Amino acid sequence: MTATIAAAALVAAGGMLTAVPASAAEELPETFLSTSSSWRYSDNNTDPAAGDPDRLVWTKAGYDDSAWKTGTGAFGAKNGAAVPDLGANFPVTTVLNQYIDPTAASKVDVPTFHFRTAFDVTSGQIAELAGLTGSITYDDAVQIFVNGTKVAGFVDDRVTAVDDSQKNLTYAGNGGGDPVSSTFVVPSAVLQPGSNTISVALYQDRATSSDAYLDLKSLVPLPVDAGAASISDLVLGVGSDESQRIVTWYSSADTTQQLQFAPASEMAGGAFPASPTVVAATGGVTTSGEYNRTATITGLAENTAYVYRVGAEGAWSAVNSFRTQSFSGDFDFLFFGDPQIGSSGNVASDSAGWADTLQVATSTYPDAELLFSAGDQVESANSEAQYEAFLSPSELREIPFVATNGNHDVGSKAYEQHFVTPNTDRTAGPASGSGSGGDYWFIHKGVLFMDINSNSRDYTSHIAWMQQVVAEQGANVQWKVLAFHHSIYSPGPHATDSDVIDRRNVLPTVISDLGIDVVLQGHDHSYARSYLIKNGEKADPAEEAGADSVVAGPGGVLYVTSNSASGSKYYSLQNSSAFWWLSVQNQEQVRNYTAVEVSDNSIAIKTLRSQASGSMPVNSVVDEVTLSREVVPDEDTQELQVIVPESAPGEFVWSVDGTNGLVDLGTAEENGDHYAATGSINPIRVTDTRSAGPVWSISAQVGDFTTGTETFSGKYLGWTPSVTEAGGGALAGDAVVSGFESGDGLSAPSTLGHAESGHARGSAKLGADLDLKIPVDVTDGTYRATLTLTALS
């Protein structure tokens, strides 16, 4: 794999496609309501339906609200101040009475505020409308009603959980910090000619909440044609294997939609292919009052570019593209820590940082096959504005995205409405009443990926699920990678959280027992790489910190914790001596990403800066390590292998016996003026059945030994060849001494074995004992070199 700094787009694609509405029978206003609209409101801790069996009587026309106060938005309160300061982005026009008794020594917040207003819609306008799109900013939770019908609820799971008699006057929400913006849809079926009543219940999350806020910014007409074409939040997700993709998007109207895809080669003159493959979309209403749709692309061919679009006739999304690569062999994927768009309080800034990291990473690794998230896509689980910002980069429509459920992704069902994942078991790591849940898996080019919802500490379901997946799929793969959000081996403040300690006490032994190779994590907004860990302990007490290569024995697991990919939030390192698991830790408060290069024999993990840090430029390396697996024979079993060649008699063939590509010379020992190490190559089987018995030879040459930026010459390696199984007239080559003594060692081509002209037919096995002698001033480290074998005949 070679990293490069340029990439070319397959197909240039614009933004969201929106159909132009047909001429309206009646002119539609820009908005039916705005921030400056006048409202009736109640902030005196009174249930507006008290004494009425219909708890929603106050949301309907005819309710007497003449005793309520009147004001215009935005409404707010902050610690009882006469002039509330919630920040420059949240101005307050009308101050709410925050406390049940403002004169009390211990002040208690009013749990729920109630608001009512009306807007007029004619019958002609209703005929032109698919609905209305509302934009609302609130703190902490809201329910929205039109003509007595609930059209939206945000962070209102605590409201739905209580008895009807308590729903109008209760605490709800999650106290997530700054006010949150969301959008909702009022279906046209809810509207009526003439006056329409819209009502809002605004909930405080607790009796000591510091602030409250409500601003209904707009209620925009959604014309029938435009409604059918309003496609947003499109994301290309990973499928069950290399031949699949799962596409998910949002729609503002509940219409029949589909996905169309075709090879990009069928595009002509910029027109979408005339005969694409069509996949019907499924979906339903979202918690934000929109509609989500999903469709699965199957039957993809390898090494092929495709184009796709979603929507319906006359109202398609933009044309997007992706490409498949080989369905086997080496591959790269990119791993990103908590983007958490909105965490800084500036969605635009967080979104720009996230987009830049994606651009840097995918330009540097243009063949990356997956974009893998550590979780916490957004700051507020129910904020569609934050999700829209997160999903805005074009890379998320071009390279399969692998979602992980973070703690900031719960509190709403929006996570699973945006990300439909393959092979998902909702009973494992189950959801809450309002939060998303479930564990899922997929296989990509010989790697079994398992992703669990660590928000749930239902360990019984997690463990049973992982055991079943490994039992059913483990034999089909070369590597196993597990991902979950809450890092159990991090360097930051979350490492000592009670819930993290709980996970750290339960999960590691199971992870080791299942033969997991790598665990990918987030949550602590700092970078860490663990030592190899087995059953919750350091697998090899002698493993050195920061080693650039590690060899895992059975049960040895490498844990990686990613730093922020967007720069929205960073946590400081604890620098605790109790954190025995840390091989490498880093916090420079700059954005990072991690490139993972997978081959049959190793997984190379390289973390890079996606923004400059002092003298460290973009794409400078934070940390890198190569993981390989120790080959340990089972004590009570033997593996048998037989090779049945297809070659006809009269051919010359040779092969390396065994399956271990790594020749480990162990740890060099000091011997006076040099270090010495010994070993032997994997034997070479040579068979020559040609009747004339022509001359043949096997020679070898070694390159330099390297670790990171350090090297020493291959000349220091010598060998003594031998014929370990005689046959076919095979003769051993001459011994070559280490260049530490004299000469060029194996840095020059050297004969392992040969046969002279007229030799007998037959087979032989060639071996060689290795002798490495290096100067004592060579920098310490784990060095590797490549021995290249060449056959001549």
Secondary structure, DSSP 8 states (H G I E B T S, - for coil): ----S----SS---S---------SS---S-S-BTT-EEEEE-SS--TTTT-S-TTGGGSTT---TTSEEEES-EEEETT-SS----TTS--SEE---BSSTTSSS--B-SEEEEEEEEEE-HHHHHHEEEEEEEEEEESEEEEEETTEEEEEES-HHHHHS-GGGTTS---S---SS-EEEEEEEEGGG--SEEEEEEEEEE-SSTT-SEEEEEEEEEEEEEHHHHHH-EEEEEEEE-SSTT-EEEEEEESS----EEEEEEGGG-BTTB--SS-EEEE-EEEE-TTS-EEEEEEE----SS-EEEEEEEETTEE---EEEE---SSS-EEEEEEB---BTTTS-HHHHHHHHHHHHHHHHHHSTT---EEE-S--BSSTT-HHHHHHHT-SGGGGTS-EE----GGG-SSSHHHHH---TT-BTTSS---SSS---BEEEEETTEEEEE--TT---HHHHHHHHHHHHHHHGGG-SEEEEEEEE-SS-SSGGGG-HHHHHHHHHHHHHHHHTT--EEEEESSSSEEEE--EETTEES-TT--TT-SEEEE-TT-BEEEE--BSS-S--------TT-TTEEEEE--SS-EEEEEEE-SSEEEEEEEESS-BTTB-TT-EEEEEEEEE-----TT------------SS-EEEEE-SS---------EEETTEEEEEEE---EEEEE--TT---EEEEEEE--EEETTEEE-GGGEEEEEEEEE--TT-EE---B--TTTSS-GGGS-EEEEEE-TT--SEEEEEEEEEEEEEETTS--S--B--EEEEEE-
